Amino acid sequence: MITSAQCRGARGLLGWSQQDLSKHAGVGTVAIHQLESGTSQPRLATMNVIRRAFETAGVEFIDENGGGAGVRLKKPNRANDDRS
């Protein structure tokens, strides 16, 4: 499960608006707004497609491990970078 702060942070890392996330995840902007504002908890299926959209774009979710939940961008795959 991702938190509202992780969702906002992931969008910030990618430079995505709520509308961009909506397009990438295939969910309505209302569901994204509700998740980020904490007004309601979207269904598990909605949370899963949002997470997958972020992960496909290169976001990693960091679990709560004493330091707090977070997000970061994956390191580029050096093998793919060397092909050019």
N, C-alpha and C positions, 0 to 999 in steps of 0.2 A: 504494500500500500504506500502511496506517496502522499506527502502532506501538502497543504495549501502553499506553504512557503517554498517547498521543493518545486512545485509546479510553477510558481512565479519566478523562482530563480532559474529554472531550466529555460523558460521562455526568454529571460534576460540574457542568458549565455548565448542563445541562438539568435537573438534579435527578433524574436517572433512576437506578434501581437496575439491577442486571444483569437482573432479571426484566422490568423495563420495556423495556430494550433488546431483550431476547428477543422480547417481543410485537411491538414496532415493526418489527424486522428479520425476524421469522419464522424465527428459528434457536433452537437449544437453548441453555439457560443454560450447559451444560457447555462448548460451543464458546466462549462469551464468557469464561467463567472461564479456560479454557486460553489464549486470546489475551492476556488481561490479566495472567496470571501468567507468561507466557512458557514454559509447559511444552510447548506444541506450537504449530505454525503452522497455523491453519485453512486450508482450501482457498480458492483464489482466489474462487470463487463466493460463499462465505460472507463473505469480507472485503468483497466488492462490495456485498452486501445490507446489511451492517452500516454501511458508509460511506454508502450511499444513505439509510438510515433517519436517520442523523445529519444529513445534508445537507438532507433534507426538513424536519427540525425546526429548521433554521437555523444549523447548525454549518458553519464553514469550516475546512478543514485547511490548515495552513501547512507547506510542504515544508522539508526541511533545506536551509538556504541560508547556512550559515556561522553562523547564530544559533541553530540547533537547530530541530527540528520542533515544531509546536505546534498549537493549536486556538483558535478565537475564534467568537463569535456574529456573524452577518451584521448589518450596519446595517439598521435597518428601512427599508422602501421608503417614502419620504415621500409619493409619489403615492397609495399605498394608505391612508396615515394621514389624508390630507386629505379622504377621501370621507365621513367621518362628519358 
